[in-house]
Amino acid sequence: MAMRLARSNQTGKVSYGTEAGLFQQMGVPTVILGPGDIAEAHRPNEFVALDQLAKCESFVKRIFSTGYAA
């Protein structure tokens, strides 16, 4: 579902940690998402480009329109 809503057919790996693996172990399907580039996050002068915020907003709206987020 996430790939369909993201209008992408790509997956990838990242070099940071989240609690998503714990949720997956409990049987809760989990997607990690957010705007921006991880290379620009969590460091001095971090930022998120406005076009990335707009893309994230569109994606979140698509999630809510499915009813899955209710």
PDB file of N, CA, C and O in Angstrom:
ATOM      1  N   MET A   1       0.819  -1.178   0.000  1.00  0.00           N
ATOM      2  CA  MET A   1       0.000   0.000   0.000  1.00  0.00           C
ATOM      3  C   MET A   1       0.871   1.253   0.000  1.00  0.00           C
ATOM      4  O   MET A   1       0.598   2.191  -0.750  1.00  0.00           O
ATOM      5  N   ALA A   2       1.916   1.284   0.829  1.00  0.00           N
ATOM      6  CA  ALA A   2       2.757   2.480   0.907  1.00  0.00           C
ATOM      7  C   ALA A   2       3.395   2.813  -0.437  1.00  0.00           C
ATOM      8  O   ALA A   2       3.470   3.980  -0.824  1.00  0.00           O
ATOM      9  N   MET A   3       3.849   1.794  -1.140  1.00  0.00           N
ATOM     10  CA  MET A   3       4.486   2.047  -2.427  1.00  0.00           C
ATOM     11  C   MET A   3       3.477   2.579  -3.435  1.00  0.00           C
ATOM     12  O   MET A   3       3.798   3.452  -4.240  1.00  0.00           O
ATOM     13  N   ARG A   4       2.258   2.053  -3.390  1.00  0.00           N
ATOM     14  CA  ARG A   4       1.219   2.552  -4.298  1.00  0.00           C
ATOM     15  C   ARG A   4       0.910   4.009  -3.982  1.00  0.00           C
ATOM     16  O   ARG A   4       0.811   4.835  -4.890  1.00  0.00           O
ATOM     17  N   LEU A   5       0.757   4.328  -2.695  1.00  0.00           N
ATOM     18  CA  LEU A   5       0.439   5.701  -2.306  1.00  0.00           C
ATOM     19  C   LEU A   5       1.600   6.654  -2.575  1.00  0.00           C
ATOM     20  O   LEU A   5       1.388   7.832  -2.865  1.00  0.00           O
ATOM     21  N   ALA A   6       2.820   6.147  -2.480  1.00  0.00           N
ATOM     22  CA  ALA A   6       3.997   6.974  -2.764  1.00  0.00           C
ATOM     23  C   ALA A   6       4.229   7.137  -4.254  1.00  0.00           C
ATOM     24  O   ALA A   6       5.065   7.927  -4.692  1.00  0.00           O
ATOM     25  N   ARG A   7       3.455   6.354  -5.035  1.00  0.00           N
ATOM     26  CA  ARG A   7       3.615   6.362  -6.496  1.00  0.00           C
ATOM     27  C   ARG A   7       5.049   6.024  -6.880  1.00  0.00           C
ATOM     28  O   ARG A   7       5.655   6.646  -7.753  1.00  0.00           O
ATOM     29  N   SER A   8       5.568   5.002  -6.185  1.00  0.00           N
ATOM     30  CA  SER A   8       6.939   4.557  -6.404  1.00  0.00           C
ATOM     31  C   SER A   8       6.975   3.040  -6.343  1.00  0.00           C
ATOM     32  O   SER A   8       6.140   2.414  -5.690  1.00  0.00           O
ATOM     33  N   ASN A   9       7.929   2.467  -7.012  1.00  0.00           N
ATOM     34  CA  ASN A   9       8.107   1.028  -6.971  1.00  0.00           C
ATOM     35  C   ASN A   9       9.504   0.703  -6.456  1.00  0.00           C
ATOM     36  O   ASN A   9      10.067  -0.342  -6.782  1.00  0.00           O
ATOM     37  N   GLN A  10      10.064   1.612  -5.645  1.00  0.00           N
ATOM     38  CA  GLN A  10      11.421   1.443  -5.159  1.00  0.00           C
ATOM     39  C   GLN A  10      11.433   1.314  -3.644  1.00  0.00           C
ATOM     40  O   GLN A  10      10.658   1.965  -2.944  1.00  0.00           O
ATOM     41  N   THR A  11      12.316   0.472  -3.155  1.00  0.00           N
ATOM     42  CA  THR A  11      12.589   0.393  -1.726  1.00  0.00           C
ATOM     43  C   THR A  11      14.069   0.674  -1.538  1.00  0.00           C
ATOM     44  O   THR A  11      14.837   0.650  -2.499  1.00  0.00           O
ATOM     45  N   GLY A  12      14.462   0.935  -0.326  1.00  0.00           N
ATOM     46  CA  GLY A  12      15.866   1.211  -0.080  1.00  0.00           C
ATOM     47  C   GLY A  12      16.242   0.916   1.355  1.00  0.00           C
ATOM     48  O   GLY A  12      15.392   0.578   2.179  1.00  0.00           O
ATOM     49  N   LYS A  13      17.496   1.045   1.637  1.00  0.00           N
ATOM     50  CA  LYS A  13      18.018   0.848   2.982  1.00  0.00           C
ATOM     51  C   LYS A  13      18.547   2.177   3.496  1.00  0.00           C
ATOM     52  O   LYS A  13      18.995   3.027   2.727  1.00  0.00           O
ATOM     53  N   VAL A  14      18.488   2.335   4.797  1.00  0.00           N
ATOM     54  CA  VAL A  14      18.983   3.554   5.429  1.00  0.00           C
ATOM     55  C   VAL A  14      19.925   3.182   6.564  1.00  0.00           C
ATOM     56  O   VAL A  14      19.880   2.064   7.079  1.00  0.00           O
ATOM     57  N   SER A  15      20.769   4.115   6.945  1.00  0.00           N
ATOM     58  CA  SER A  15      21.750   3.840   7.994  1.00  0.00           C
ATOM     59  C   SER A  15      21.401   4.565   9.289  1.00  0.00           C
ATOM     60  O   SER A  15      22.264   5.180   9.915  1.00  0.00           O
ATOM     61  N   TYR A  16      20.146   4.492   9.684  1.00  0.00           N
ATOM     62  CA  TYR A  16      19.729   5.038  10.967  1.00  0.00           C
ATOM     63  C   TYR A  16      18.711   4.091  11.576  1.00  0.00           C
ATOM     64  O   TYR A  16      18.186   3.216  10.888  1.00  0.00           O
ATOM     65  N   GLY A  17      18.432   4.255  12.843  1.00  0.00           N
ATOM     66  CA  GLY A  17      17.545   3.325  13.528  1.00  0.00           C
ATOM     67  C   GLY A  17      16.220   3.951  13.925  1.00  0.00           C
ATOM     68  O   GLY A  17      16.125   5.156  14.159  1.00  0.00           O
ATOM     69  N   THR A  18      15.203   3.109  13.996  1.00  0.00           N
ATOM     70  CA  THR A  18      13.882   3.503  14.473  1.00  0.00           C
ATOM     71  C   THR A  18      13.316   2.325  15.271  1.00  0.00           C
ATOM     72  O   THR A  18      13.937   1.266  15.359  1.00  0.00           O
ATOM     73  N   GLU A  19      12.152   2.521  15.839  1.00  0.00           N
ATOM     74  CA  GLU A  19      11.469   1.440  16.538  1.00  0.00           C
ATOM     75  C   GLU A  19      10.616   0.597  15.586  1.00  0.00           C
ATOM     76  O   GLU A  19       9.905  -0.304  16.030  1.00  0.00           O
ATOM     77  N   ALA A  20      10.681   0.881  14.293  1.00  0.00           N
ATOM     78  CA  ALA A  20       9.843   0.181  13.326  1.00  0.00           C
ATOM     79  C   ALA A  20      10.031  -1.331  13.387  1.00  0.00           C
ATOM     80  O   ALA A  20       9.062  -2.076  13.241  1.00  0.00           O
ATOM     81  N   GLY A  21      11.245  -1.790  13.597  1.00  0.00           N
ATOM     82  CA  GLY A  21      11.501  -3.227  13.680  1.00  0.00           C
ATOM     83  C   GLY A  21      10.745  -3.874  14.827  1.00  0.00           C
ATOM     84  O   GLY A  21      10.288  -5.011  14.707  1.00  0.00           O
ATOM     85  N   LEU A  22      10.611  -3.160  15.938  1.00  0.00           N
ATOM     86  CA  LEU A  22       9.854  -3.693  17.076  1.00  0.00           C
ATOM     87  C   LEU A  22       8.385  -3.848  16.719  1.00  0.00           C
ATOM     88  O   LEU A  22       7.763  -4.852  17.067  1.00  0.00           O
ATOM     89  N   PHE A  23       7.831  -2.869  16.033  1.00  0.00           N
ATOM     90  CA  PHE A  23       6.435  -2.964  15.602  1.00  0.00           C
ATOM     91  C   PHE A  23       6.254  -4.115  14.618  1.00  0.00           C
ATOM     92  O   PHE A  23       5.278  -4.861  14.700  1.00  0.00           O
ATOM     93  N   GLN A  24       7.195  -4.254  13.687  1.00  0.00           N
ATOM     94  CA  GLN A  24       7.126  -5.347  12.720  1.00  0.00           C
ATOM     95  C   GLN A  24       7.132  -6.699  13.433  1.00  0.00           C
ATOM     96  O   GLN A  24       6.387  -7.603  13.055  1.00  0.00           O
ATOM     97  N   GLN A  25       7.970  -6.841  14.464  1.00  0.00           N
ATOM     98  CA  GLN A  25       8.029  -8.092  15.221  1.00  0.00           C
ATOM     99  C   GLN A  25       6.699  -8.410  15.900  1.00  0.00           C
ATOM    100  O   GLN A  25       6.374  -9.579  16.112  1.00  0.00           O
ATOM    101  N   MET A  26       5.928  -7.373  16.243  1.00  0.00           N
ATOM    102  CA  MET A  26       4.621  -7.568  16.874  1.00  0.00           C
ATOM    103  C   MET A  26       3.517  -7.761  15.845  1.00  0.00           C
ATOM    104  O   MET A  26       2.348  -7.897  16.205  1.00  0.00           O
ATOM    105  N   GLY A  27       3.884  -7.774  14.560  1.00  0.00           N
ATOM    106  CA  GLY A  27       2.896  -7.981  13.509  1.00  0.00           C
ATOM    107  C   GLY A  27       2.210  -6.718  13.031  1.00  0.00           C
ATOM    108  O   GLY A  27       1.184  -6.789  12.355  1.00  0.00           O
ATOM    109  N   VAL A  28       2.763  -5.558  13.373  1.00  0.00           N
ATOM    110  CA  VAL A  28       2.182  -4.287  12.950  1.00  0.00           C
ATOM    111  C   VAL A  28       2.930  -3.811  11.699  1.00  0.00           C
ATOM    112  O   VAL A  28       4.111  -3.473  11.778  1.00  0.00           O
ATOM    113  N   PRO A  29       2.251  -3.784  10.549  1.00  0.00           N
ATOM    114  CA  PRO A  29       2.928  -3.278   9.344  1.00  0.00           C
ATOM    115  C   PRO A  29       3.422  -1.851   9.575  1.00  0.00           C
ATOM    116  O   PRO A  29       2.690  -1.010  10.097  1.00  0.00           O
ATOM    117  N   THR A  30       4.646  -1.589   9.192  1.00  0.00           N
ATOM    118  CA  THR A  30       5.278  -0.320   9.534  1.00  0.00           C
ATOM    119  C   THR A  30       5.964   0.300   8.322  1.00  0.00           C
ATOM    120  O   THR A  30       6.634  -0.387   7.550  1.00  0.00           O
ATOM    121  N   VAL A  31       5.785   1.605   8.171  1.00  0.00           N
ATOM    122  CA  VAL A  31       6.444   2.364   7.113  1.00  0.00           C
ATOM    123  C   VAL A  31       7.125   3.555   7.773  1.00  0.00           C
ATOM    124  O   VAL A  31       6.527   4.234   8.608  1.00  0.00           O
ATOM    125  N   ILE A  32       8.351   3.803   7.404  1.00  0.00           N
ATOM    126  CA  ILE A  32       9.088   4.967   7.902  1.00  0.00           C
ATOM    127  C   ILE A  32       9.073   5.999   6.783  1.00  0.00           C
ATOM    128  O   ILE A  32       9.468   5.706   5.654  1.00  0.00           O
ATOM    129  N   LEU A  33       8.616   7.208   7.100  1.00  0.00           N
ATOM    130  CA  LEU A  33       8.575   8.223   6.059  1.00  0.00           C
ATOM    131  C   LEU A  33       8.753   9.604   6.650  1.00  0.00           C
ATOM    132  O   LEU A  33       8.608   9.817   7.854  1.00  0.00           O
ATOM    133  N   GLY A  34       9.062  10.511   5.790  1.00  0.00           N
ATOM    134  CA  GLY A  34       9.193  11.902   6.183  1.00  0.00           C
ATOM    135  C   GLY A  34       9.811  12.700   5.064  1.00  0.00           C
ATOM    136  O   GLY A  34      10.412  12.142   4.146  1.00  0.00           O
ATOM    137  N   PRO A  35       9.664  14.010   5.141  1.00  0.00           N
ATOM    138  CA  PRO A  35      10.217  14.857   4.086  1.00  0.00           C
ATOM    139  C   PRO A  35      11.717  15.033   4.241  1.00  0.00           C
ATOM    140  O   PRO A  35      12.272  14.837   5.321  1.00  0.00           O
ATOM    141  N   GLY A  36      12.353  15.401   3.161  1.00  0.00           N
ATOM    142  CA  GLY A  36      13.751  15.782   3.207  1.00  0.00           C
ATOM    143  C   GLY A  36      14.712  14.651   2.924  1.00  0.00           C
ATOM    144  O   GLY A  36      14.321  13.538   2.571  1.00  0.00           O
ATOM    145  N   ASP A  37      15.966  14.968   3.087  1.00  0.00           N
ATOM    146  CA  ASP A  37      17.070  14.048   2.826  1.00  0.00           C
ATOM    147  C   ASP A  37      17.764  13.785   4.153  1.00  0.00           C
ATOM    148  O   ASP A  37      18.133  14.730   4.849  1.00  0.00           O
ATOM    149  N   ILE A  38      17.948  12.526   4.515  1.00  0.00           N
ATOM    150  CA  ILE A  38      18.576  12.197   5.794  1.00  0.00           C
ATOM    151  C   ILE A  38      19.987  12.774   5.894  1.00  0.00           C
ATOM    152  O   ILE A  38      20.483  13.002   6.998  1.00  0.00           O
ATOM    153  N   ALA A  39      20.635  13.009   4.764  1.00  0.00           N
ATOM    154  CA  ALA A  39      21.971  13.602   4.780  1.00  0.00           C
ATOM    155  C   ALA A  39      21.942  15.045   5.288  1.00  0.00           C
ATOM    156  O   ALA A  39      22.972  15.579   5.699  1.00  0.00           O
ATOM    157  N   GLU A  40      20.772  15.671   5.259  1.00  0.00           N
ATOM    158  CA  GLU A  40      20.644  17.064   5.707  1.00  0.00           C
ATOM    159  C   GLU A  40      19.991  17.171   7.080  1.00  0.00           C
ATOM    160  O   GLU A  40      19.801  18.275   7.591  1.00  0.00           O
ATOM    161  N   ALA A  41      19.647  16.035   7.679  1.00  0.00           N
ATOM    162  CA  ALA A  41      18.901  16.042   8.938  1.00  0.00           C
ATOM    163  C   ALA A  41      19.812  15.807  10.142  1.00  0.00           C
ATOM    164  O   ALA A  41      20.881  15.206  10.033  1.00  0.00           O
ATOM    165  N   HIS A  42      19.355  16.298  11.285  1.00  0.00           N
ATOM    166  CA  HIS A  42      20.006  16.040  12.575  1.00  0.00           C
ATOM    167  C   HIS A  42      21.471  16.458  12.603  1.00  0.00           C
ATOM    168  O   HIS A  42      22.331  15.728  13.093  1.00  0.00           O
ATOM    169  N   ARG A  43      21.731  17.622  12.078  1.00  0.00           N
ATOM    170  CA  ARG A  43      23.081  18.191  12.090  1.00  0.00           C
ATOM    171  C   ARG A  43      22.952  19.715  12.103  1.00  0.00           C
ATOM    172  O   ARG A  43      21.858  20.236  11.885  1.00  0.00           O
ATOM    173  N   PRO A  44      24.026  20.426  12.349  1.00  0.00           N
ATOM    174  CA  PRO A  44      23.931  21.889  12.345  1.00  0.00           C
ATOM    175  C   PRO A  44      23.334  22.396  11.034  1.00  0.00           C
ATOM    176  O   PRO A  44      23.645  21.891   9.955  1.00  0.00           O
ATOM    177  N   ASN A  45      22.486  23.388  11.149  1.00  0.00           N
ATOM    178  CA  ASN A  45      21.841  24.022   9.998  1.00  0.00           C
ATOM    179  C   ASN A  45      20.977  23.059   9.183  1.00  0.00           C
ATOM    180  O   ASN A  45      20.851  23.200   7.967  1.00  0.00           O
ATOM    181  N   GLU A  46      20.386  22.081   9.870  1.00  0.00           N
ATOM    182  CA  GLU A  46      19.524  21.146   9.139  1.00  0.00           C
ATOM    183  C   GLU A  46      18.355  21.892   8.516  1.00  0.00           C
ATOM    184  O   GLU A  46      17.955  22.952   8.997  1.00  0.00           O
ATOM    185  N   PHE A  47      17.813  21.335   7.447  1.00  0.00           N
ATOM    186  CA  PHE A  47      16.696  21.983   6.766  1.00  0.00           C
ATOM    187  C   PHE A  47      15.915  20.953   5.960  1.00  0.00           C
ATOM    188  O   PHE A  47      16.398  19.855   5.683  1.00  0.00           O
ATOM    189  N   VAL A  48      14.711  21.333   5.594  1.00  0.00           N
ATOM    190  CA  VAL A  48      13.879  20.544   4.685  1.00  0.00           C
ATOM    191  C   VAL A  48      13.429  21.501   3.589  1.00  0.00           C
ATOM    192  O   VAL A  48      12.849  22.551   3.866  1.00  0.00           O
ATOM    193  N   ALA A  49      13.700  21.134   2.357  1.00  0.00           N
ATOM    194  CA  ALA A  49      13.315  21.976   1.225  1.00  0.00           C
ATOM    195  C   ALA A  49      11.789  22.028   1.108  1.00  0.00           C
ATOM    196  O   ALA A  49      11.103  21.044   1.385  1.00  0.00           O
ATOM    197  N   LEU A  50      11.277  23.172   0.702  1.00  0.00           N
ATOM    198  CA  LEU A  50       9.824  23.347   0.596  1.00  0.00           C
ATOM    199  C   LEU A  50       9.180  22.348  -0.360  1.00  0.00           C
ATOM    200  O   LEU A  50       8.064  21.892  -0.113  1.00  0.00           O
ATOM    201  N   ASP A  51       9.865  22.004  -1.447  1.00  0.00           N
ATOM    202  CA  ASP A  51       9.273  21.023  -2.367  1.00  0.00           C
ATOM    203  C   ASP A  51       9.156  19.654  -1.713  1.00  0.00           C
ATOM    204  O   ASP A  51       8.234  18.899  -2.021  1.00  0.00           O
ATOM    205  N   GLN A  52      10.083  19.324  -0.807  1.00  0.00           N
ATOM    206  CA  GLN A  52       9.991  18.060  -0.077  1.00  0.00           C
ATOM    207  C   GLN A  52       8.811  18.070   0.892  1.00  0.00           C
ATOM    208  O   GLN A  52       8.129  17.057   1.047  1.00  0.00           O
ATOM    209  N   LEU A  53       8.565  19.210   1.546  1.00  0.00           N
ATOM    210  CA  LEU A  53       7.394  19.323   2.427  1.00  0.00           C
ATOM    211  C   LEU A  53       6.106  19.165   1.633  1.00  0.00           C
ATOM    212  O   LEU A  53       5.167  18.516   2.093  1.00  0.00           O
ATOM    213  N   ALA A  54       6.059  19.752   0.449  1.00  0.00           N
ATOM    214  CA  ALA A  54       4.863  19.641  -0.393  1.00  0.00           C
ATOM    215  C   ALA A  54       4.625  18.194  -0.814  1.00  0.00           C
ATOM    216  O   ALA A  54       3.486  17.727  -0.807  1.00  0.00           O
ATOM    217  N   LYS A  55       5.694  17.479  -1.181  1.00  0.00           N
ATOM    218  CA  LYS A  55       5.555  16.067  -1.557  1.00  0.00           C
ATOM    219  C   LYS A  55       5.064  15.239  -0.376  1.00  0.00           C
ATOM    220  O   LYS A  55       4.219  14.359  -0.540  1.00  0.00           O
ATOM    221  N   CYS A  56       5.591  15.518   0.813  1.00  0.00           N
ATOM    222  CA  CYS A  56       5.165  14.790   2.010  1.00  0.00           C
ATOM    223  C   CYS A  56       3.699  15.082   2.324  1.00  0.00           C
ATOM    224  O   CYS A  56       2.942  14.178   2.679  1.00  0.00           O
ATOM    225  N   GLU A  57       3.311  16.325   2.195  1.00  0.00           N
ATOM    226  CA  GLU A  57       1.918  16.694   2.433  1.00  0.00           C
ATOM    227  C   GLU A  57       0.984  15.933   1.488  1.00  0.00           C
ATOM    228  O   GLU A  57      -0.052  15.420   1.913  1.00  0.00           O
ATOM    229  N   SER A  58       1.346  15.863   0.228  1.00  0.00           N
ATOM    230  CA  SER A  58       0.526  15.131  -0.746  1.00  0.00           C
ATOM    231  C   SER A  58       0.427  13.654  -0.377  1.00  0.00           C
ATOM    232  O   SER A  58      -0.646  13.059  -0.480  1.00  0.00           O
ATOM    233  N   PHE A  59       1.534  13.066   0.048  1.00  0.00           N
ATOM    234  CA  PHE A  59       1.543  11.655   0.427  1.00  0.00           C
ATOM    235  C   PHE A  59       0.642  11.419   1.639  1.00  0.00           C
ATOM    236  O   PHE A  59      -0.153  10.479   1.652  1.00  0.00           O
ATOM    237  N   VAL A  60       0.766  12.266   2.648  1.00  0.00           N
ATOM    238  CA  VAL A  60      -0.066  12.107   3.849  1.00  0.00           C
ATOM    239  C   VAL A  60      -1.540  12.277   3.500  1.00  0.00           C
ATOM    240  O   VAL A  60      -2.382  11.557   4.036  1.00  0.00           O
ATOM    241  N   LYS A  61      -1.864  13.200   2.628  1.00  0.00           N
ATOM    242  CA  LYS A  61      -3.256  13.363   2.198  1.00  0.00           C
ATOM    243  C   LYS A  61      -3.764  12.099   1.512  1.00  0.00           C
ATOM    244  O   LYS A  61      -4.914  11.707   1.710  1.00  0.00           O
ATOM    245  N   ARG A  62      -2.911  11.456   0.701  1.00  0.00           N
ATOM    246  CA  ARG A  62      -3.322  10.210   0.060  1.00  0.00           C
ATOM    247  C   ARG A  62      -3.561   9.118   1.100  1.00  0.00           C
ATOM    248  O   ARG A  62      -4.487   8.320   0.956  1.00  0.00           O
ATOM    249  N   ILE A  63      -2.731   9.075   2.154  1.00  0.00           N
ATOM    250  CA  ILE A  63      -2.941   8.091   3.225  1.00  0.00           C
ATOM    251  C   ILE A  63      -4.303   8.315   3.868  1.00  0.00           C
ATOM    252  O   ILE A  63      -5.072   7.368   4.030  1.00  0.00           O
ATOM    253  N   PHE A  64      -4.610   9.552   4.234  1.00  0.00           N
ATOM    254  CA  PHE A  64      -5.886   9.840   4.893  1.00  0.00           C
ATOM    255  C   PHE A  64      -7.074   9.568   3.965  1.00  0.00           C
ATOM    256  O   PHE A  64      -8.145   9.175   4.429  1.00  0.00           O
ATOM    257  N   SER A  65      -6.894   9.770   2.684  1.00  0.00           N
ATOM    258  CA  SER A  65      -8.018   9.554   1.760  1.00  0.00           C
ATOM    259  C   SER A  65      -8.360   8.068   1.616  1.00  0.00           C
ATOM    260  O   SER A  65      -9.461   7.735   1.178  1.00  0.00           O
ATOM    261  N   THR A  66      -7.432   7.165   1.979  1.00  0.00           N
ATOM    262  CA  THR A  66      -7.724   5.737   1.888  1.00  0.00           C
ATOM    263  C   THR A  66      -8.592   5.239   3.034  1.00  0.00           C
ATOM    264  O   THR A  66      -9.256   4.210   2.907  1.00  0.00           O
ATOM    265  N   GLY A  67      -8.592   5.960   4.149  1.00  0.00           N
ATOM    266  CA  GLY A  67      -9.325   5.499   5.320  1.00  0.00           C
ATOM    267  C   GLY A  67      -8.493   4.635   6.245  1.00  0.00           C
ATOM    268  O   GLY A  67      -8.938   4.310   7.345  1.00  0.00           O
ATOM    269  N   TYR A  68      -7.284   4.252   5.823  1.00  0.00           N
ATOM    270  CA  TYR A  68      -6.412   3.419   6.668  1.00  0.00           C
ATOM    271  C   TYR A  68      -5.956   4.146   7.915  1.00  0.00           C
ATOM    272  O   TYR A  68      -5.665   3.508   8.927  1.00  0.00           O
ATOM    273  N   ALA A  69      -5.887   5.464   7.867  1.00  0.00           N
ATOM    274  CA  ALA A  69      -5.379   6.232   8.994  1.00  0.00           C
ATOM    275  C   ALA A  69      -6.459   6.520  10.033  1.00  0.00           C
ATOM    276  O   ALA A  69      -6.167   7.121  11.067  1.00  0.00           O
ATOM    277  N   ALA A  70      -7.682   6.111   9.787  1.00  0.00           N
ATOM    278  CA  ALA A  70      -8.783   6.404  10.718  1.00  0.00           C
ATOM    279  C   ALA A  70      -8.739   5.515  11.939  1.00  0.00           C
ATOM    280  O   ALA A  70      -9.593   5.632  12.819  1.00  0.00           O
TER     281      ALA A  70
END
